[in-house]
């Protein structure tokens, strides 16, 4: 099913024989382990059929990004002669060798998974067919479709000594053909790039859903492109390019215009990045594949020959809204009832009590409403906002524009270096500037990853501030998929700290001190280290010592070593790590008190939550509880602006700990247990299976319930009791 071209000069010392750290797992292989868990969800029979198709498409998309960024970076290191091993003990070349081996296995599994799904789709009246299966009526319909909608946008490109090799877009797919003219005896090799503006699958007419890949339609009517030629051989290929954005060094003192120009130049270079992976169909002739390999400048070990469909990411087009029977039951997010209790007045509700909103179970509309109310309220004098990612037609941006046009002081900290969102953020920055907002781009060497919105309002002759701290982006679309937390408060200390953070981002003047908020790179790492050290101290004095933490990635070696020391001291540690985890749990003498879970399901776990027992067994009213925008990676702790926010309101604490954290640790339907070698074992459901996602969809949160009198189906304390 899958093969690769021979490797000419492979390193004799492969990753399997290399010295590998007994304390740390390799970051890249851990990323692939996460993709493997996503792939296995595509095989999970408990998911509806089209949702399994979606999981397979997501896995393919994740793998694309992995190659475009991580593998590209490793290849750059190899070209630069870097032989310094990563913290786990592998050189860049050894990591590439191990990655190729792992990806080869994953692609075999993905192919088999697609074949199985394709057969199930047929059994459910959704057929992905090949050209020989077309009826005469369908061929004639396709002929008309081709002439009207496909032929006009195709550009056949001859290949040869007098023709320069055409540029193929990143993630671009092209048809390669070998032809001959019987009359003249002339051979012709050519490419037909498949325009990204066209759907990958053509939907055939009829009551039953029937699809045919676009490349097969083009082959069917190839004579229209090359009238005098006969087809000898053909094949499909797809390229991935180096997409790591390299920004030229600039002085901090240079103006924003130069930074924007710098980003635009880097984006143009990225579009033409080196090809770092070439996938080709197995019907392509060896000589044509060799020609493509040389023309694209691909190393032979980065060429993969695949049977079947090239570019599995495109199967997301087959997910039909017209087949709800094959999808998850639709879910409509709740709007927090406490906001309704105050007639939709966000400020009044926040004044009454801090609120935590749990997305996507509770609507992101409350965040949008918070900013819209601020934009239209004549008493609001200033709005300050961080923007890392947002949607195409963002209501957040629109609210900020309306506020600026209404004469309010609006400051937007836009991160131009948000990967794959750079172009959109450049556009938002210009729109905001035109509206009169003050747009800043922060630091050249620090990404602003914090998710914070600050509103200053005149009330009774004085100023009161309201702040929103989030764990996810201000993106209404992804907020329907990502599980995140929005924390609203008018606590004077937390709002002052937010003001200090914004002053740091706009004025580059590091604050003397923060009162409650911790931010990186100033004191976030130091704060977490101190909290872990405190738990070690409690354990050494014979007191209960517990740490519960939920993050997306755990990579930072210093944090991992500190957790090992905590385990050795007697601290009980439960970690929920969705993706990359370089820590080895459950190793005798090293980490036997550390347990690591990963939850992969209908929604993407994204919230970061930290719990420390503070000398008491969890749960405890004395515990220290935080939400954060930061994962435990060196880049987040040292090279980004991130937040660590303490939660002090009793109801908010109960919601985040007793509902969210407990439910994540209790889940036995979509959770995996990490093993010391970095592999994951799916947790087997118990007698009464428990799904965290289903629980959140059917139980209102505590801080958002307001005056509602209906009871939850599983009250938090009952859930906590059953978990402990």
C-alpha positions in Angstrom: 0.0 0.0 0.0 2.8 2.4 0.8 6.4 2.5 -0.3 9.2 5.0 -0.4 12.0 5.5 -2.8 15.4 4.1 -1.7 17.3 6.1 0.8 20.7 7.0 -0.7 22.7 8.2 2.3 20.7 7.4 5.4 22.4 7.8 8.7 23.7 4.4 9.8 22.8 5.0 13.4 19.0 5.1 13.4 16.7 6.3 16.1 15.9 2.7 17.2 19.5 2.2 18.1 20.3 5.7 19.3 20.8 6.6 23.0 17.4 7.8 24.1 16.7 9.5 27.4 15.2 7.4 30.1 13.6 10.5 31.6 12.1 12.3 28.6 10.1 11.3 25.5 10.7 12.8 22.1 8.4 15.7 21.4 7.9 14.9 17.7 7.0 11.2 18.4 4.6 12.3 21.1 2.9 14.6 18.6 2.5 11.6 16.3 1.1 9.6 19.2 -1.6 12.2 19.5 -2.4 11.9 15.8 -2.5 8.2 16.3 -5.2 8.6 19.0 -7.2 10.8 16.6 -6.8 8.2 13.9 -8.1 5.5 16.2 -11.2 7.6 16.8 -11.8 7.3 13.1 -12.1 3.5 13.8 -14.3 3.9 16.9 -17.6 2.1 16.1 -19.4 4.2 18.8 -19.0 7.3 16.7 -21.5 8.0 13.8 -20.1 7.2 10.4 -19.6 10.7 9.0 -18.0 11.7 12.3 -15.4 9.0 11.8 -14.7 10.4 8.4 -14.2 13.8 10.0 -11.7 12.3 12.5 -9.7 10.8 9.6 -9.7 14.1 7.8 -8.5 15.9 11.0 -5.7 13.4 11.5 -4.6 14.0 7.9 -4.7 17.8 8.4 -2.7 17.4 11.7 -0.1 15.4 9.9 0.2 18.0 7.1 0.9 20.7 9.7 3.4 18.4 11.5 5.4 18.1 8.3 5.1 21.7 7.2 6.4 23.0 10.6 8.1 20.3 12.7 9.7 18.1 10.1 10.7 21.2 8.0 12.5 22.6 11.1 14.4 19.3 11.6 15.4 19.2 8.0 16.7 22.8 8.3 18.8 21.7 11.3 20.2 18.7 9.3 21.1 21.0 6.4 22.8 23.3 8.8 24.9 20.4 10.2 23.3 20.5 13.6 24.0 17.3 15.5 23.2 18.4 19.0 20.6 16.0 20.5 17.2 17.1 21.7 16.5 16.7 25.5 15.4 13.1 24.9 18.8 12.2 23.3 18.1 12.1 19.6 19.9 14.1 16.9 17.8 15.8 14.2 18.7 13.1 11.7 17.8 10.4 14.1 14.5 12.1 14.8 13.7 12.3 11.1 14.4 8.6 10.7 12.1 7.7 13.6 9.4 10.0 12.3 9.5 8.4 8.8 9.1 4.9 10.4 6.2 6.0 12.6 4.5 7.9 9.8 4.8 5.0 7.4 2.9 2.8 9.9 0.3 5.5 10.5 -0.3 6.0 6.7 -0.9 2.2 6.3 -3.4 2.3 9.1 -5.0 5.5 7.6 -5.3 3.8 4.1 -7.0 0.7 5.6 -9.3 2.9 7.7 -10.3 4.9 4.6 -11.1 1.7 2.7 -13.3 0.5 5.5 -15.1 3.8 5.8 -15.5 4.0 2.1 -17.3 0.6 2.1 -19.5 1.7 5.0 -20.4 4.9 3.2 -21.5 2.8 0.2 -23.7 0.7 2.5 -25.3 3.9 3.7 -25.9 5.3 0.2 -22.9 7.6 0.0 -20.7 6.2 -2.7 -17.2 7.4 -3.7 -16.8 5.8 -7.1 -14.1 5.4 -9.7 -14.5 6.3 -13.4 -15.3 2.7 -14.6 -18.4 2.7 -12.3 -20.0 5.7 -14.1 -23.3 5.2 -16.0 -23.7 6.5 -19.5 -26.0 9.2 -18.2 -23.5 10.2 -15.6 -20.7 10.4 -18.2 -22.8 12.8 -20.3 -23.7 14.9 -17.3 -20.0 15.1 -16.3 -19.1 16.1 -19.9 -21.3 19.1 -19.6 -20.1 19.8 -16.1 -16.5 19.6 -17.2 -17.0 22.0 -20.2 -18.9 24.6 -18.1 -17.2 24.5 -14.7 -13.9 22.7 -14.8 -12.3 23.2 -18.2 -12.2 27.0 -17.9 -10.0 27.0 -14.8 -7.6 24.3 -15.8 -4.1 25.1 -17.0 -2.2 22.2 -18.7 1.5 22.7 -18.4 4.0 20.9 -20.6 7.2 19.6 -19.1 10.5 19.4 -20.9 13.9 21.1 -21.7 12.2 24.2 -23.0 9.7 24.6 -20.3 10.5 25.6 -16.7 8.9 23.4 -14.1 5.7 25.0 -12.9 5.2 26.1 -9.3 2.9 23.8 -7.3 1.2 25.4 -4.3 1.7 24.1 -0.8 -0.8 21.2 -0.2 -1.4 21.4 -3.9 -2.5 18.4 -6.0 -1.6 17.9 -9.6 -2.2 15.3 -12.3 1.0 14.2 -14.1 0.5 12.6 -17.6 2.7 11.0 -20.2 1.2 11.1 -23.7 2.2 10.5 -27.4 1.1 11.7 -30.8 0.6 8.7 -33.1 0.9 10.8 -36.2 4.1 12.6 -35.4 5.5 10.1 -32.9 6.1 12.9 -30.5 6.0 12.2 -26.7 4.7 14.8 -24.2 4.9 14.9 -20.4 2.6 17.4 -18.8 1.1 18.5 -15.5 -2.5 19.6 -14.8 -2.5 21.4 -11.4 -5.9 21.0 -9.7 -7.1 24.5 -8.7 -7.8 24.7 -5.0 -11.0 26.7 -5.9 -12.6 23.5 -7.2 -14.1 20.9 -4.9 -12.0 17.8 -4.7 -15.0 15.6 -5.3 -17.6 16.1 -8.0 -21.2 15.4 -6.7 -23.1 13.4 -9.3 -26.8 14.0 -9.9 -29.4 11.6 -8.4 -31.1 10.7 -5.2 -28.2 8.6 -3.9 -25.1 10.6 -3.0 -22.4 9.7 -5.4 -19.0 11.3 -5.7 -16.1 11.0 -8.0 -12.6 12.5 -7.4 -11.9 15.5 -9.6 -8.7 14.1 -10.9 -10.6 11.1 -12.4 -13.0 13.5 -14.1 -10.0 15.4 -15.7 -8.5 12.2 -16.9 -11.9 11.2 -18.4 -11.9 14.3 -20.6 -8.1 14.8 -21.0 -8.6 15.0 -24.8 -10.1 18.4 -24.3 -6.8 19.6 -22.9 -4.5 17.7 -25.3 -6.5 17.1 -28.4 -3.9 15.4 -30.6 -2.4 13.1 -27.9 -3.1 9.7 -26.5 -2.6 8.9 -22.9 0.2 6.5 -22.0 0.4 6.8 -18.2 -0.7 9.1 -15.5 -0.5 9.7 -11.7 -1.5 12.1 -9.0 0.8 13.8 -6.6 0.6 16.2 -3.7 3.3 18.4 -2.2 3.9 19.9 1.3 6.2 22.9 1.6 8.3 24.3 4.5 5.8 26.7 6.1 7.7 27.8 9.2 7.6 31.6 9.0 11.1 33.2 9.2 10.9 36.9 10.1 14.0 39.1 9.5 15.5 40.7 12.5 14.2 44.2 13.1 14.9 46.7 15.8 12.3 47.1 18.6 12.4 50.8 17.8 11.2 50.4 14.2 7.7 51.4 13.5 4.7 49.1 13.0 4.7 49.7 9.3 8.1 48.1 8.9 7.0 45.1 11.0 3.9 44.6 8.8 6.1 44.8 5.7 8.4 42.3 7.2 5.5 39.8 7.9 4.2 40.3 4.4 7.6 39.5 2.9 7.9 36.4 5.1 4.5 35.2 3.9 5.5 35.5 0.3 8.7 33.5 1.0 6.6 30.9 2.8 4.4 30.3 -0.2 7.4 29.2 -2.1 9.0 27.2 0.7 11.0 24.1 -0.1 9.1 20.9 -0.8 9.6 18.7 2.2 7.2 15.9 1.3 5.9 14.4 -2.0 3.1 11.9 -2.0 2.4 10.1 -5.3 -0.2 7.6 -6.5 1.1 4.1 -7.1 0.0 4.2 -10.8 2.7 6.8 -11.6 5.5 5.4 -13.7 8.9 5.2 -12.1 10.6 7.5 -14.6 7.9 10.2 -14.2 8.2 9.9 -10.4 12.0 10.3 -10.6 11.6 13.3 -12.8 9.1 14.9 -10.4 11.4 14.2 -7.5 14.4 15.9 -9.1 12.3 18.8 -10.5 10.7 19.6 -7.1 14.1 19.2 -5.3 12.7 16.5 -2.9 15.0 14.1 -1.1 14.2 10.6 -2.1 13.5 9.6 1.5 10.7 12.2 1.5 8.9 10.6 -1.4 6.0 8.3 -0.5 4.1 6.2 -3.0 0.5 5.6 -1.9 -2.3 3.3 -3.1 -5.7 5.0 -3.5 -6.8 8.5 -2.7 -4.0 11.1 -2.4 -4.8 13.8 0.2 -7.1 12.2 2.8 -7.7 15.7 4.3 -10.2 16.3 1.5 -12.6 13.6 2.5 -14.2 16.2 4.8 -16.2 17.3 1.7 -18.1 14.0 2.1 -19.6 15.0 5.5 -23.2 15.8 4.4 -25.5 17.9 6.5 -28.3 16.1 4.7 -27.5 12.9 6.6 -28.0 13.8 10.3 -28.5 10.1 11.0 -24.7 9.7 10.4 -23.6 12.7 12.5 -23.5 13.5 16.2 -26.8 14.6 17.5 -26.9 18.4 17.0 -26.0 20.4 20.1 -27.1 24.0 20.9 -24.9 25.8 23.4 -26.7 27.3 26.4 -26.6 31.0 27.1 -25.6 31.6 30.8 -28.8 32.1 32.8 -27.2 34.5 35.2 -26.8 37.0 32.3 -30.5 36.5 31.5 -31.4 37.2 35.1 -29.9 40.7 34.7 -31.8 41.3 31.4 -28.7 40.6 29.3 -26.6 43.2 31.2 -23.2 41.6 31.3 -21.8 44.3 33.6 -24.5 44.0 36.2 -24.1 40.2 36.2 -20.4 40.5 36.7 -20.8 43.1 39.4 -23.0 40.6 41.3 -20.5 37.7 41.1 -17.6 36.4 39.1 -18.7 34.1 36.2 -17.0 31.3 34.4 -18.5 30.3 31.0 -17.6 26.8 29.8 -17.4 26.7 26.0 -18.7 25.1 23.8 -21.4 23.9 26.2 -22.2 27.5 27.0 -22.3 30.0 24.2 -19.4 32.1 23.1 -22.1 34.7 22.4 -21.7 35.9 26.0 -18.1 37.1 25.1 -19.4 38.8 22.0 -22.2 40.4 24.0 -19.7 41.6 26.6 -17.8 43.5 23.9 -20.8 44.7 22.0 -22.3 46.1 25.2 -19.1 47.8 25.9 -19.0 49.3 22.4 -22.5 50.7 22.6 -22.6 51.8 26.3 -22.0 55.5 26.6 -20.5 55.0 30.0 -17.7 52.9 28.7 -14.6 55.0 28.1 -11.9 52.4 27.1 -11.5 48.9 25.7 -8.3 47.0 25.6 -8.1 43.6 23.7 -5.6 40.9 22.7 -6.2 39.3 19.4 -4.3 36.1 18.5 -6.8 34.3 16.2 -10.4 35.2 15.3 -13.0 34.3 12.6 -13.3 35.6 9.0 -16.3 37.8 9.7 -15.4 38.4 13.4 -18.1 40.0 15.6 -15.2 40.8 18.0 -13.4 42.9 15.4 -16.7 44.6 14.4 -17.5 45.5 18.1 -14.0 47.0 18.5 -14.4 49.0 15.2 -17.8 50.3 16.4 -16.4 51.3 19.7 -13.5 53.2 18.1 -15.9 54.9 15.7 -18.0 55.9 18.6 -15.1 57.8 20.1 -14.0 55.3 22.8 -10.4 54.6 23.4 -9.8 51.3 21.8 -6.4 49.5 22.0 -5.9 46.2 20.2 -2.8 44.1 20.7 -2.7 42.1 17.4 -0.3 39.2 17.2 1.0 39.2 13.6 3.0 36.0 14.1 0.0 33.7 14.9 0.9 30.7 12.7 -1.3 30.4 9.5 -3.3 33.4 10.6 -0.8 36.1 9.8 -2.5 37.4 6.7 -5.9 37.6 8.4 -4.4 39.5 11.4 -2.7 41.9 9.0 -6.1 42.7 7.5 -7.7 43.1 10.9 -5.0 45.4 12.0 -5.5 47.7 9.1 -9.3 47.7 9.5 -8.9 48.6 13.2 -6.4 51.4 12.4 -8.8 52.9 9.8 -11.6 52.9 12.5 -9.4 54.9 14.8 -8.2 52.1 17.2 -4.7 52.1 18.6 -3.2 48.9 17.2 0.0 47.6 18.7 2.0 44.5 17.7 3.8 43.8 21.0 7.3 42.4 20.9 9.5 41.1 18.1 10.7 38.2 20.2 7.6 37.5 22.2 4.3 36.2 20.8 1.3 37.6 22.6 -0.8 34.5 23.3 -2.8 35.8 26.3 -6.5 36.0 25.8 -7.7 39.1 27.7 -10.3 41.8 27.3 -10.4 44.9 29.6 -13.3 47.3 29.7 -13.2 50.6 31.7 -16.6 52.1 32.6 -17.6 55.3 34.3 -20.0 54.5 37.2 -21.2 56.9 39.9 -18.5 59.5 39.3 -15.7 56.9 39.4 -14.2 54.3 37.1 -14.8 50.6 37.4 -13.0 48.0 35.2 -14.2 44.6 34.0 -12.0 41.9 32.6 -12.4 38.8 30.6 -9.6 36.2 30.9 -9.9 33.2 28.5 -8.1 30.0 27.8 -9.1 30.1 24.1 -9.0 32.5 21.2 -11.6 35.2 20.5 -12.9 33.0 17.7 -16.7 32.3 17.5 -16.2 29.4 15.1 -13.6 27.3 17.0 -15.4 28.1 20.2 -18.1 25.7 19.0 -15.5 22.9 18.9 -12.8 23.7 21.5 -13.5 23.3 25.2 -12.4 26.5 26.8 -13.1 28.7 29.8 -14.1 32.4 29.9 -13.7 34.1 33.3 -15.4 37.4 33.9 -14.6 39.5 37.0 -14.5 43.1 38.2 -12.2 42.3 41.0 -10.1 45.5 41.3 -6.9 43.6 41.8 -7.3 41.4 38.8 -8.4 44.4 36.6 -5.4 46.4 37.8 -3.1 43.5 36.9 -4.7 43.3 33.4 -4.0 47.0 33.0 -0.4 46.4 34.0 -0.2 43.6 31.4 -1.5 45.8 28.7 0.9 48.6 29.6 3.7 46.1 29.3 2.5 45.0 25.9 2.1 48.6 24.6 4.9 50.5 26.4 7.5 47.7 26.8 7.9 48.7 30.5 8.0 45.6 32.7 5.7 46.1 35.7 7.3 46.3 39.1 4.9 43.7 40.5 1.7 41.8 39.8 -0.8 41.4 42.7 -2.7 38.3 41.7 -2.1 37.7 38.1 1.0 35.9 36.9 2.2 36.5 33.3 5.0 35.0 31.3 7.8 35.7 30.7 7.9 37.7 33.9 6.6 35.5 36.7 4.4 32.7 35.4 7.0 30.0 35.4 8.3 31.2 38.8 4.8 31.1 40.2 4.1 27.5 39.0 7.5 26.4 40.2 6.8 27.9 43.6 3.4 26.1 43.8 4.9 22.8 43.0 7.8 23.4 45.5 5.1 24.1 48.1 3.5 20.7 47.5 6.9 19.1 47.8 7.3 20.8 51.1 3.9 19.6 52.4 4.8 16.0 51.3 8.1 16.1 53.1 6.4 17.2 56.3 3.8 14.4 56.1 0.9 16.5 55.0 -1.3 15.7 52.0 0.2 16.8 48.7 -1.8 16.8 45.5 -1.5 18.3 42.1 -4.2 18.1 39.4 -3.3 19.8 36.1 -5.0 20.0 32.7 -2.9 21.3 29.8 -2.6 20.7 26.0 1.1 20.0 26.0 3.8 19.1 28.5 7.2 19.5 27.0 9.4 21.8 29.2 12.2 19.7 30.7 12.5 21.9 33.8 8.8 21.4 34.6 9.1 17.7 34.0 12.1 17.3 36.2 10.3 19.3 39.0 7.3 17.0 38.7 9.6 14.0 38.9 11.1 15.5 42.1 7.6 16.1 43.5 6.6 12.4 42.8 9.7 11.2 44.6 8.8 13.4 47.5 5.4 11.9 47.8 3.2 14.3 45.9 0.2 12.6 44.1 0.0 14.0 40.6 -2.9 13.6 38.1 -2.3 15.2 34.7 -4.7 15.5 31.8 -2.6 16.2 28.7 -4.5 16.2 25.4 -1.5 16.2 23.0 2.2 16.2 23.4 3.6 14.8 26.6 7.4 14.3 27.1 7.1 13.1 30.7 7.2 9.4 31.4 4.6 8.5 33.9 4.5 5.5 36.3 8.3 4.7 36.2 9.4 3.2 39.5 11.8 5.4 41.3 11.1 8.3 38.9 7.4 9.0 38.5 5.4 6.3 40.1 3.0 8.8 41.6 2.3 10.6 38.3 -0.6 9.5 36.2 -1.3 11.0 32.7 -4.6 10.8 30.8 -5.7 12.1 27.4 -9.3 12.8 26.4 -10.0 12.7 22.7 -13.7 13.0 21.6 -16.4 15.1 20.0 -14.8 18.4 21.2 -11.2 19.4 21.3 -9.9 19.8 24.9 -8.2 23.2 25.1 -8.7 24.7 28.6 -5.7 24.9 31.0 -6.5 24.3 34.7 -4.1 23.9 37.6 -5.1 22.7 41.1 -2.8 22.5 44.1 -3.8 21.0 47.5 -1.9 23.5 49.6 -1.3 21.0 52.4 -4.8 19.5 52.1 -6.2 16.5 50.2 -8.1 17.5 47.1 -10.8 18.7 47.0 -10.4 21.3 49.7 -11.6 24.8 50.3 -7.9 25.7 50.9 -6.8 24.5 47.5 -5.2 26.9 45.0 -7.0 26.9 41.7 -6.0 28.7 38.4 -6.9 28.9 34.8 -4.2 29.7 32.2 -3.6 30.5 28.6 -0.2 28.7 28.7 0.8 25.2 28.1 3.8 23.8 29.9 6.3 24.3 27.0 9.4 26.5 27.0 7.9 28.8 24.4 4.8 29.5 26.5 6.7 29.9 29.8 9.6 32.0 28.5 8.9 33.4 25.0 5.2 34.4 25.0 2.9 36.7 26.9 0.6 34.3 28.8 -1.6 34.5 31.8 -2.1 32.4 35.0 -5.3 33.6 36.7 -6.3 32.6 40.3 -10.0 31.6 40.9 -11.3 32.7 44.3 -15.1 32.9 44.1 -16.5 29.7 45.8 -19.1 28.9 43.1 -16.5 29.4 40.3 -14.1 27.2 42.1 -16.7 24.5 42.7 -17.6 24.6 39.0 -14.1 24.4 37.6 -12.9 21.8 40.1 -15.9 19.6 41.0 -17.5 19.7 37.6 -14.8 20.2 35.0 -11.7 18.6 36.5 -13.5 15.7 38.1 -15.5 14.9 35.0 -12.3 14.9 32.9 -10.7 12.4 35.4 -13.8 10.3 35.6 -14.3 9.9 31.9 -14.0 6.3 30.8 -15.5 6.5 27.3 -13.1 8.7 25.4 -10.0 8.7 27.6 -6.6 7.1 27.2 -4.0 6.2 29.9 -0.4 7.0 29.1 2.2 4.3 29.6 5.9 4.8 30.6 7.1 4.2 27.0 4.9 7.0 25.7 2.2 4.8 24.2 -1.5 5.2 25.2 -4.0 2.5 26.2 -7.7 3.2 25.8 -9.5 3.1 29.1 -12.2 0.5 29.2 -15.6 1.8 30.2 -16.9 0.6 33.6 -20.2 -0.8 34.6 -21.7 2.7 34.4 -19.8 4.4 31.5 -19.2 8.1 32.0 -18.6 10.6 29.2 -17.3 14.0 30.3 -18.6 15.6 27.0 -22.1 14.2 27.4 -22.1 15.3 31.1 -21.3 18.9 30.1 -23.9 18.9 27.3 -26.6 17.8 29.7 -25.7 19.7 32.9 -25.8 23.5 33.3 -22.7 24.9 34.9 -22.8 26.3 38.5 -21.7 29.9 37.9 -24.0 30.3 34.9 -27.2 29.0 36.5 -28.3 32.2 38.1 -31.7 31.9 39.8 -32.7 28.8 37.9 -34.3 26.3 40.2 -34.0 23.1 38.1 -31.4 20.6 39.4 -28.6 19.1 37.4 -28.9 15.5 36.5 -25.6 14.8 38.3 -25.0 17.4 40.9 -21.2 18.2 41.1 -20.7 16.9 44.7 -22.3 13.6 43.7 -20.0 13.4 40.7 -17.1 14.3 42.9 -18.0 11.5 45.4 -18.3 8.9 42.6 -14.9 10.0 41.2 -13.0 9.9 44.5 
